[in-house]
Amino acid sequence: MQILLIVNNPDNWPLHVGGVRVVSARQYLTDPSFNTMRNVRVFNLCRSYSYQSLGYYVSLLAEARGHKPQPDIVTIQDMKSSTVSRILADELDELIQTTLRPIKSNRFELSIYFGKTMAKRDRPLGLRLFGLFPSPLLRAQFIKKDRWQWQGARPIPSSEIPENHRIAVIEAAAEYFTRRQWSGRRAARAKYHLAILHDPLEVHPTSNVKALDRFIRAAGRLEMAAELITRDDYGRIGEYDALFIRTTTAVNHYTFRFARRAQADGLAVIDDPVSIARCTNKVYLAERLAQKEIPIPPTRIVHRDNAQAVVSELGLPLVLKQPDSAFSIGVVKVDDEESYEREVDRLLSRSDLIVAQSFVPTGYDWRVGVLDGEAIYVCRYHMARRHWQIMKHEQNGQTDYGKIDTLAVADAPRRVVSTAVRAARLMGDGLYGVDLKQINGKVYIIEVNDNPSIDAGYEDRVLKSALYDRVMASFVRRIERIRKGGARERR
């Protein structure tokens, strides 16, 4: 892989890293030989990324040429947006306070060189900021009032690199480029590269360790190198051809930001940001399914103005759901008016709208996994012991699960499968887990989940390795469709 450092004037550029070519911004933009270069990474070190400046056009044209620039246009815009910057920095508030607590002054600037900082104390914060705003030379500003507050980030021009920092910058760049080249050699035989986003500390991951390993092996069988990444690898998304999210998603969460950036960078993404936005909000699901006349239990969208009428309309017991509930958290069953009023008041204090559904008692829920608009697995998720849900969260923090039966798709009730597929197609063409109940021959959709569980020993009991092969084959098709310039991921 060729590495290009793009600068305003190479004659004035003070840093030189072995094996890295330094090119002027004007030459990169005007020399036609760069248009046809392949397997290139561009590191844009221009003095400014302001709109329609040389630095802006370097990143813009690098994206058009498939050179995967750093920073890319999304990062440039994020650094300019005070709203986006503050939202992203809110995730780091605790780390910011801990890192900067020893500093006596009321202002602090943190220089980050290829993800590295000068002081060891600052390195965790520097790495996270580099992940949020992947830019080779970055400077973050903080101000202290009652507590430390984020002020923003901007690129560092070479003229602002202190003389006593220059050796450290060269070492950081050399380490960064060497690490990327080694990674490239390791996967040299792969046609494509897949990032699997996971959280090693997640209590209820969407795929267990064995399943993640089987996804990686399945990718290898299709000449695709798969690598596990975490939230700290946000700045590396541009190195891959596809992103597979295997940790619980939410719109106000880093998973959504990963999906958004990956899609903007032209990667094949499961789950894409639209699927996340649709599936993680129960209000949207209830409205969308009702609009398309897909059977659901009697349902009302609850708000302050109609809350008093819902019980008389639906009766009791009821199931109340906060819009972004997941893994049975944020879902409550109420059996009387007193508990209804208490729980509605609690949930409406967090969201202006919630969902109320008539309680439909069954011994198990059907779960149909749907990918590319086709069913790929079917399970029966039985209720936890002495509980009305498949997961029971104990007060001691432990979780009790019901047993799981896995069926071949052909052996499952036809109406269950067809209704699940119909509901999933309303969300997109990604990977979904559709939950249904069946009573007296009638089928009702309960939820359509993005990022459904695929655990080794459970959802894969029937298809075994073929289940993982089908998911990886979908990524290959998506990558090839994007590379051929065909239809982008459906939105």
N, C-alpha and C positions, 0 to 999 in steps of 0.2 A: 504494500500500500504506500502510495506517495503522500507525503505530508507537505502542505504548502502553508507558510506563514505569510499572510498578506499584510503589508505595511504601507504607509504613505510614501516613504522614501527609504529604500534599502541602504543608501549611502550613510544615512544618519541612524540606522538601526544598530544599537549597541550590543545586542545579544545574539549569539550564534550557537546553534545546537547541531551536533553531528547528525548527518543523514536527513536534515530538514532543509528544504529549499525556501529561501526568502524571496518574495516577488512583490513588486510594487502594485498598488491597487489599480493604477491606471493600466499597467500591462495586463493584469489579470482580466480587466474588463474589456480591453480592446484587442488583445492578441487572439486570433481565431484558433490557435493551436490548443488553447485551454478548453474550447468548446467540446472537443472530441476526447479529452482525457477521461479515463475511467479508473475506478478504484482509487479515488483521491479523497483526502480529508483536508478541508480548508479551515485554518484558524485565523480569524479576522482580527487583526491587532491595529486596525486603523484608529486615528485619533478621535474620530467622532462617528456615531451611528445615527445621527439626526436624519430626518426624512429627506431623501433624495441626495444625501451626501455620498462621497465615494464609499465610505464604510457601509452605508445602508445598501448601496447597489452591489457591493461585494457579496454580502450575505444573500441578497435576493437572487443574483445570478448563480451563485454557488448552489442554491436550492434547485434552481431550474436545470442546472447541469448534473444534478445528482451527486454533488460533491459533499453533501452533508456538513454545512458550515457550523462553526461554533464562534460566536453566538448565531443562532438562526433568527429569522424575523420574529417568531413568537417571543423569544427571549428579549429581543430588542424592545418590542412593544411592552412586555411585562415590566422591564426596568423603567420605562417611561411612565407607566401608569401607577400613580400613587395608590389608587384603590387596590389594584392587583397586588402591588408590593406589600401593602399592609395586611391583606388577607393571607398572603403566603407567610409573612413574618409572624402572624399570630400563632401559627403552628410551632414556632420556635421560641415563644415568649419565655418559657421556663428555662430553656438552654441559654437564652440571651441574659437573663437575670443572673444565672449561676456563673456564667463565664465572665461577665463584666463586673461582678460584685467587688472585686479587689481594686478596681480603678477609682482613683481619687478625683479626677477631673470630671466635669459635666459634659464633656464631648469626647467621642472616641471614633477613630477611623480604623477599620480593619482591612488590610490589604491581603488579597487571596490570589496566589499565583498557581494556576493550574490545580486548584483545589487545596493548595498548601498555604500555611500561614507561618510567619516568622517565629511566633511564640508557641510553645507546645500547649500551653493553656488554651489557646484559641483554636486549636486544630479541629475539634469536633464541630464547633460552630462554623468554622470556615468551610468544612466539607459539606455541611448541610446547606449553607448558602450557595456554594458552588453547584450543588444539586438543584436548587431552586432557580438559580440564574446562571446556567452553564455558559461562562464566558472566560476566556483564558486568563485575562488580567482584570480583576474585579476589585472595587473598593466599596465597602459598606459603611454607612454613617449611622451613628447612634447619638442620642442626646439624653441626658439624665435630668428628669424633673423629680417627681416623687419616686419614680422607678425608671429604668432604662427603656427608651422608646426607639423603635426603628425609624430611621429617616429616609432610607432609600439606598440604592446601589447604582453604580455607574462604572463604565470601563475605565481602565487606567492607561493613559497614553505613556509611551516609553519615556517621555521627558519627565514624568512624575515618579519614575522608579528611582528611589534613592540609590546612590552609588554603593552603599554597603548592603543593599538588597540584591544586587545584580547576580552575584554568584548563586544565591539561593534561587533566584528565578530560573537561571539556566539549569540548575540541578532538578528543580521541580518539573520543568518542561521535559528534560531528558528522561526522567523517571516516568512521566506520563506517557510520552510517545513510545518508550520501550515496552511499557506494560501493554499498550494497545497493539503494538506490532507482534508481541509474543502471543497475545490472544488470537490475532489473525493467523499466525502460523499454525497454532494448535488446531484451528478449524479450517485449514487451507483447502481441504477436499470438499467442504460443504458448499452447496449451491446457495443456500439461504441461511440466515441467522435469526433465531427466535429468542426473545427475552421472555422469561416467565417470572412475573412479578409475584412475590410471596412475602409473607411476614413470618419469620421463624418463631416469633413469640406469640402469635395469635392463638387464642384459646380454642376457637372453633374454626379452623381453617377450612377452606372449600375443597382442598385436596390434601390428604395426608402425605407423609414423606414417601411412602412406597408409590403412591400414585404419581407424585412429581417425578420420581425416578423413571416410572414407566412412560410418562410423557416424553422425557428426554430420550429414552431408548427408541420410542416410536419415531421421534423426529429424526434420529440418526438413520433409521431404516429408509427414510425418504430423502437422504442427503441434505438434511437440515440440521445445523448445529444449534442446540438449545442450551440456554444458560439461565440459571436462577439469578434473579436480581432482587434488590430490596428498595425501599423508598429512598435510600441514599444514592441510588444510581440514576436519578432523574436526568442528570446531565448527559448520560450515555445513551439515551433512547435513540438518538440519530445514528448510532452504530449498527442498528438492527434492521431487519426487513419486516419483522412482525412482533407484536406484543400480545401475550396471553396473560390476563389478570387472574391470579389464583389466590386472592385475598378479598375479604368482604368489602364490597363497594358502597359508596354513598356520594351524593353530589358535592357536599361540603367536606370533601376528603381528598387525600393525595391520590387515591386511585382514579378519581375523575380527572384530575389534572394530568396524570400519566396518560390516560386514554385520549384526552383532548390533544396533548402534545404529539402523541404517536400518530394520531389521525392527521394532524396538520403537517407532519413530516412525511406523509405518504406511506406509513406502515399499514399492514393488515392488522386489525385490532379486534380482539375478543376479550372483554366486551367493549364495544364502541361507546362513546359518551352519550349518544342518543338513547341506546338501550339502557344504560345506567340511569339516566334521568327518568325514563319512562317506568322502568320496573321497580325502582327503589321508592316510588311514591304511590302509596295505596289509593290515594284520591284519584290520581290519573288512571290507574288500572280500573277502578270501579266505574268511572265515567266512560272510559273507552270500551270496556266489555259490554256495558249496558247499551251504548250507542250502536254497537254492531250486533245486538241481540244474541250475544253468547250467554248461556244460562249461568247465573250466579245466584247465591242465596239472596233473599230479600235484603236490600242494602239502602242505606241513606248516607249522604254526605252531611255531617253534623257540623253546625256552627252555632254561635251564641244565640242567633235569632230563632232557630228551629229546635234547639236541644230539648225543650220541654215537650215537644210533640212526638218525638221519635219513639218513645216507649209505647204510646197508644197506637202508633202506626205499625210497628214491627212486633210488639209484644216482648216478653221476657222468656228465657234468658237471651242476652245479646253478647256479641263479641265486639269489642272496641279496639280499633287499631290506630296507632299514631302513623302518620304517612310514611315514615322511613323505618318502620319496624323490620327486624331481621332476626332469624334464629329464635323465634317465639318471644323475643324481648320487645316490649312496647305493644304487646297484644294482651288484653285482659278479658276475662269472661265475667259478666255481671248478672246476678240472679234476682236482684230486687231493685226497687227504685232508689233506695238510699245509696247502695253501692254504685248504681248507674250515675247518680248526680255527683257523687264524690269523684269517680274516675273521669267523667266527662269534664268536670272542672279542672282536674289535674292535667289532662291531655290538652285541653284547649288553652291552657296557660303556656303551652309550648308551641302550639300550631293553631292557626286560625281555622283550619278545617281538619276533621278527623273522619274516620269511617266507622259506621255501625252496621253489623250484619246479624241477621237471625242466626242463632246457634243451631248448627246441623250436627247432631251427635252421630259419630261413626266409630267403629273400632280401628280404622286405619284411613289414611289418605293415600290416594294414588299420586305418584310422582312420575311424570313423563319427561325425559330429557329430549330436547328438540334442538337440532343443529341444521342450519341451512334449510329450514322449513321441513325437516324430516325427523321422525322419531328415531332415537338411537338407543334408548334404554327405557325400561318401565320397572318401577318398584312399588311395593306396598310399604308405606311407612306406618307402622303400628304405633298407637298411643303409648306413652310412658305409663308405667304402672300407677293405677289410682290417679290418673290425670287425664285431662281432656285434650292435651297437645302431645305431639311426638317427642317434645323435649320438655323436661321438668327441671327448672332451675331451683336448686335447694338453697336454703338460707346459709348453709356453710360454704357456698360458692361452687359446689359440685353440681354436675348435670346428669340427670338420668334420662336415657334414651329408650324408646321403644324398639322392638326388633324390626329388621328390614328383610323383606322377601324381594328377590329380583326375578323378573320374568322375561322371556323372549318377547319382543314387540309383537310377534305374530300370535302369541298365546294370551295377550292382554285383551280385555273387552274392546271391540272395535270402536264403540262410541266413545270410550275413554280416550283412546289414542287420537281419533279424528278431532274431537273437541279440543284436546290439548294442542294439537298442531295448528288448528284454526286460531286459537288464542295467541299462540307464540308468534305466528306470522304477522299479527297486528303490531308486535313490538319491533320487528326487524328480521334479519336473516342470521342473527348471531346464535349463541348457545344459551338456551333457557331451560329452566326447570319449572314445569307447570304442575301445580298442586290441584287435585280435584277430589270431590266426594261423590259417591254413587249411592243413591237410596231409591229402592223400589224401581230400578231400571232407569232412573233419571240421573243425569250427570251434571254437576255444578263446578264451575271454576272457582277456586279459592284464591289463588295467587298465580302470577307469572313472575318468576324470579330470574334476574340476570345472574350470571356467575354461579350456576348451581353446583351442588356438591358432586364431586366425582372422587370417591375414595376407593383405594385398593381393598378388595374383600367385600365390597357392598355393591355399588352401581355397576361394577365390572364383572360380576359373578357369571353372567351369561356369555358376554362377548369376550371377556378376558382381554388379551393384548389388542384384539381387533377394535375395541372401543377407543383406545388411545390412538390407534392408527387412523381411525375415521376423523378424529379431531385434528390430528396433524395433517392429514390429507386436505382438510378444509383450508388450513393455513397456506399450504402450497398453492392451491387453486386461487386463493385470494391474492397472494403475492404475485403470481403470474399474471392475473388479470390486471393488477395495478401496473406491473412492468410493461405490459403490452399496450398500456394507454387506454384500456377499456373502461368500463364503468367503475367508478370508485365505490367504496363500501356504501351500500344503501343506507340512507338516512331516514 
